[in-house]
Amino acid sequence: MSASRSIIILASLLGAVATAAASPRCKVPLESWQPREALEAKLKAEGWQVRRIKADDGCYKVEGTRQDGRRVKATFQPDTLTLIREKTRDD
């Protein structure tokens, strides 16, 4: 395989990975979703203060504050309530 072809393949793979990492999308049928209240209860039990939960891109998006006081925006899988991605802000 030529070096230029290897570079093209590598660039294509990196682009696909970057796209997937930038925007997680949950692909779960609506009838499999757990209710928002279940996610809120789970997070409160972990010490979070939940400000907002919304459905977006097929996932649950949460804005709140973790028990360590850091503000956070997080994405959760709607059927398992598993954390997919989290961004924190220090104030």
N, CA, C and O of each residue as an XYZ file, in Angstrom:
364
protein
N       0.869     -1.173      0.000
C       0.000      0.000      0.000
C       0.907      1.224      0.000
O       1.905      1.279      0.719
N       0.545      2.191     -0.809
C       1.367      3.400     -0.909
C       1.191      4.271      0.326
O       0.186      4.177      1.032
N       2.178      5.116      0.575
C       2.135      5.999      1.745
C       0.985      6.991      1.634
O       0.338      7.293      2.636
N       0.717      7.505      0.430
C      -0.365      8.488      0.279
C      -1.724      7.840      0.519
O      -2.625      8.468      1.075
N      -1.873      6.590      0.103
C      -3.139      5.892      0.347
C      -3.322      5.631      1.844
O      -4.434      5.749      2.361
N      -2.258      5.284      2.531
C      -2.325      5.063      3.981
C      -2.725      6.337      4.705
O      -3.501      6.294      5.659
N      -2.205      7.455      4.262
C      -2.534      8.745      4.884
C      -4.004      9.078      4.665
O      -4.667      9.573      5.577
N      -4.517      8.817      3.482
C      -5.926      9.087      3.186
C      -6.825      8.216      4.053
O      -7.822      8.695      4.592
N      -6.482      6.955      4.189
C      -7.288      6.048      5.023
C      -7.237      6.493      6.479
O      -8.265      6.523      7.155
N      -6.055      6.836      6.962
C      -5.916      7.293      8.348
C      -6.708      8.573      8.586
O      -7.370      8.705      9.616
N      -6.651      9.512      7.655
C      -7.408     10.763      7.791
C      -8.910     10.501      7.812
O      -9.640     11.143      8.567
N      -9.372      9.573      6.998
C     -10.796      9.224      6.983
C     -11.231      8.627      8.314
O     -12.291      8.969      8.837
N     -10.417      7.740      8.857
C     -10.742      7.121     10.142
C     -10.746      8.142     11.272
O     -11.633      8.124     12.124
N      -9.760      9.029     11.280
C      -9.707     10.061     12.315
C     -10.897     11.001     12.220
O     -11.423     11.431     13.246
N     -11.327     11.325     11.020
C     -12.497     12.179     10.831
C     -13.751     11.515     11.361
O     -14.587     12.177     11.976
N     -13.896     10.231     11.136
C     -15.061      9.506     11.638
C     -15.057      9.453     13.157
O     -16.105      9.611     13.783
N     -13.904      9.235     13.753
C     -13.800      9.193     15.211
C     -14.100     10.562     15.798
O     -14.819     10.656     16.792
N     -13.567     11.622     15.210
C     -13.805     12.979     15.709
C     -15.286     13.333     15.632
O     -15.823     13.951     16.551
N     -15.943     12.952     14.556
C     -17.370     13.219     14.414
C     -18.168     12.467     15.468
O     -19.089     13.026     16.064
N     -17.829     11.228     15.700
C     -18.548     10.438     16.703
C     -18.328     11.000     18.096
O     -19.259     11.021     18.901
N     -17.122     11.454     18.402
C     -16.829     11.995     19.728
C     -17.474     13.350     19.941
O     -17.811     13.699     21.072
N     -17.650     14.109     18.895
C     -18.181     15.461     19.026
C     -19.676     15.466     19.303
O     -20.175     16.399     19.931
N     -20.394     14.466     18.859
C     -21.843     14.504     18.974
C     -22.412     13.117     19.236
O     -22.818     12.428     18.300
N     -22.446     12.695     20.515
C     -23.018     11.376     20.766
C     -24.522     11.396     20.520
O     -25.214     12.320     20.948
N     -25.007     10.415     19.857
C     -26.437     10.298     19.619
C     -26.879      8.950     20.161
O     -26.264      7.917     19.897
N     -27.938      8.987     20.909
C     -28.475      7.759     21.475
C     -29.504      7.214     20.493
O     -30.356      7.947     19.991
N     -29.411      5.951     20.237
C     -30.342      5.320     19.295
C     -31.158      4.279     20.037
O     -30.968      3.074     19.874
N     -32.065      4.774     20.850
C     -32.893      3.914     21.688
C     -34.354      4.208     21.368
O     -34.752      5.372     21.356
N     -35.161      3.183     21.108
C     -36.586      3.441     20.864
C     -37.224      4.112     22.085
O     -36.890      3.791     23.225
N     -38.123      5.025     21.835
C     -38.753      5.802     22.897
C     -39.402      4.914     23.961
O     -39.389      5.254     25.144
N     -39.963      3.790     23.549
C     -40.621      2.916     24.527
C     -39.624      2.263     25.496
O     -40.034      1.712     26.517
N     -38.329      2.319     25.189
C     -37.303      1.759     26.078
C     -36.732      2.790     27.046
O     -35.961      2.437     27.939
N     -37.101      4.055     26.880
C     -36.553      5.113     27.742
C     -37.066      4.960     29.167
O     -38.220      4.598     29.395
N     -36.188      5.242     30.112
C     -36.617      5.375     31.505
C     -37.134      6.797     31.689
O     -36.712      7.697     30.962
N     -38.032      7.021     32.636
C     -38.556      8.377     32.837
C     -37.486      9.333     33.377
O     -36.527      8.915     34.025
N     -37.677     10.621     33.094
C     -36.750     11.651     33.586
C     -36.616     11.594     35.098
O     -35.538     11.823     35.648
N     -37.721     11.286     35.763
C     -37.707     11.225     37.223
C     -36.713     10.177     37.731
O     -36.103     10.360     38.784
N     -36.551      9.082     36.985
C     -35.593      8.041     37.382
C     -34.163      8.576     37.287
O     -33.339      8.304     38.160
N     -33.871      9.330     36.236
C     -32.541      9.928     36.091
C     -32.307     10.961     37.186
O     -31.237     10.998     37.793
N     -33.304     11.796     37.437
C     -33.168     12.807     38.480
C     -32.930     12.155     39.847
O     -32.078     12.614     40.608
N     -33.667     11.100     40.162
C     -33.492     10.402     41.438
C     -32.092      9.794     41.540
O     -31.462      9.859     42.596
N     -31.610      9.208     40.453
C     -30.271      8.618     40.420
C     -29.219      9.683     40.705
O     -28.322      9.475     41.522
N     -29.332     10.826     40.029
C     -28.335     11.879     40.188
C     -28.390     12.496     41.585
O     -27.348     12.767     42.182
N     -29.581     12.716     42.104
C     -29.709     13.262     43.459
C     -29.107     12.305     44.485
O     -28.489     12.748     45.453
N     -29.280     10.999     44.284
C     -28.690     10.010     45.180
C     -27.161     10.060     45.129
O     -26.491      9.700     46.097
N     -26.609     10.513     43.987
C     -25.162     10.665     43.839
C     -24.679     12.031     44.311
O     -23.492     12.339     44.212
N     -25.608     12.862     44.832
C     -25.234     14.155     45.378
C     -25.345     15.327     44.423
O     -24.910     16.430     44.753
N     -25.918     15.117     43.245
C     -26.076     16.202     42.276
C     -27.245     17.101     42.676
O     -28.202     16.655     43.308
N     -27.149     18.364     42.299
C     -28.291     19.272     42.301
C     -28.666     19.459     40.831
O     -27.904     20.043     40.061
N     -29.816     18.973     40.455
C     -30.237     18.987     39.052
C     -31.018     20.269     38.770
O     -32.008     20.564     39.440
N     -30.557     21.031     37.764
C     -31.268     22.235     37.344
C     -32.208     21.965     36.179
O     -33.297     22.533     36.100
N     -31.774     21.092     35.277
C     -32.580     20.873     34.067
C     -32.263     19.507     33.477
O     -31.108     19.082     33.441
N     -33.306     18.830     33.018
C     -33.155     17.601     32.236
C     -34.018     17.774     30.990
O     -35.202     18.098     31.078
N     -33.406     17.552     29.833
C     -34.177     17.631     28.588
C     -33.746     16.494     27.675
O     -32.659     15.934     27.818
N     -34.623     16.167     26.737
C     -34.306     15.180     25.714
C     -33.797     15.930     24.484
O     -34.431     16.874     24.013
N     -32.634     15.493     23.968
C     -32.039     16.133     22.800
C     -31.169     15.107     22.084
O     -30.407     14.389     22.731
N     -31.269     15.028     20.770
C     -30.501     14.083     19.957
C     -30.700     12.642     20.419
O     -29.797     11.816     20.285
N     -31.875     12.340     20.962
C     -32.154     10.986     21.406
C     -31.536     10.626     22.747
O     -31.583      9.467     23.160
N     -30.957     11.608     23.433
C     -30.323     11.387     24.731
C     -30.965     12.297     25.771
O     -31.702     13.223     25.432
N     -30.677     12.022     27.043
C     -31.008     12.961     28.093
C     -29.818     13.895     28.283
O     -28.677     13.444     28.380
N     -30.088     15.202     28.334
C     -29.063     16.204     28.603
C     -29.391     16.823     29.956
O     -30.525     17.234     30.205
N     -28.398     16.885     30.816
C     -28.603     17.364     32.182
C     -27.679     18.548     32.454
O     -26.504     18.533     32.088
N     -28.232     19.575     33.103
C     -27.442     20.687     33.625
C     -27.618     20.664     35.128
O     -28.740     20.561     35.624
N     -26.519     20.759     35.855
C     -26.615     20.739     37.306
C     -25.284     20.976     37.959
O     -24.337     21.457     37.337
N     -25.228     20.630     39.226
C     -24.022     20.779     40.023
C     -23.739     19.447     40.703
O     -24.622     18.865     41.333
N     -22.503     18.967     40.572
C     -22.113     17.714     41.215
C     -21.872     17.939     42.699
O     -21.833     19.080     43.160
N     -21.713     16.866     43.438
C     -21.514     16.965     44.882
C     -20.234     17.708     45.245
O     -20.118     18.223     46.357
N     -19.255     17.775     44.312
C     -18.019     18.509     44.593
C     -18.158     20.008     44.309
O     -17.189     20.757     44.434
N     -19.378     20.449     43.923
C     -19.644     21.860     43.683
C     -19.383     22.327     42.262
O     -19.618     23.495     41.952
N     -18.905     21.451     41.394
C     -18.620     21.840     40.006
C     -19.892     21.789     39.179
O     -20.657     20.825     39.226
N     -20.095     22.863     38.415
C     -21.245     22.888     37.492
C     -20.934     21.981     36.321
O     -19.795     21.898     35.861
N     -21.970     21.300     35.843
C     -21.754     20.282     34.823
C     -22.896     20.262     33.812
O     -24.052     20.532     34.138
N     -22.533     19.935     32.582
C     -23.489     19.582     31.536
C     -23.129     18.156     31.149
O     -21.977     17.862     30.831
N     -24.128     17.268     31.178
C     -23.852     15.854     30.944
C     -24.898     15.250     30.015
O     -26.033     15.719     29.929
N     -24.480     14.196     29.325
C     -25.343     13.463     28.417
C     -25.455     12.029     28.919
O     -24.454     11.399     29.262
N     -26.702     11.515     28.959
C     -26.957     10.178     29.471
C     -27.733      9.348     28.458
O     -28.579      9.863     27.728
N     -27.429      8.052     28.427
C     -28.176      7.084     27.627
C     -29.570      6.963     28.254
O     -29.664      6.728     29.459
N     -30.657      7.115     27.486
C     -31.984      7.168     28.092
C     -32.541      5.836     28.606
O     -33.453      5.838     29.434
N     -32.020      4.715     28.141
C     -32.548      3.432     28.611
C     -31.798      2.907     29.838
O     -32.403      2.313     30.730
N     -30.494      3.124     29.881
C     -29.683      2.620     30.992
C     -29.299      3.712     31.979
O     -28.820      3.418     33.074
N     -29.505      4.967     31.601
C     -29.120      6.144     32.392
C     -27.617      6.179     32.642
O     -27.154      6.691     33.661
N     -26.865      5.626     31.694
C     -25.410      5.612     31.750
C     -24.863      6.942     31.243
O     -25.334      7.467     30.234
N     -23.870      7.485     31.939
C     -23.219      8.725     31.525
C     -22.447      8.488     30.235
O     -21.652      7.553     30.142
N     -22.686      9.347     29.234
C     -21.986      9.253     27.957
C     -20.884     10.294     27.878
O     -19.760      9.999     27.473
N     -21.221     11.517     28.271
C     -20.263     12.622     28.178
C     -20.573     13.643     29.257
O     -21.724     13.829     29.652
N     -19.522     14.299     29.725
C     -19.684     15.296     30.782
C     -18.699     16.433     30.543
O     -17.528     16.208     30.236
N     -19.198     17.657     30.691
C     -18.356     18.847     30.614
C     -18.558     19.615     31.907
O     -19.694     19.892     32.294
N     -17.466     19.963     32.581
C     -17.565     20.690     33.846
C     -17.041     22.109     33.676
O     -16.225     22.402     32.802
N     -17.551     22.988     34.560
C     -17.083     24.380     34.620
C     -16.782     24.717     36.062
O     -17.587     24.446     36.952
N     -15.642     25.299     36.290
C     -15.312     25.795     37.623
C     -15.750     27.235     37.712
O     -15.529     28.009     36.780
N     -16.363     27.608     38.811
C     -16.772     28.996     39.029
C     -15.945     29.621     40.114
O     -16.141     30.791     40.443
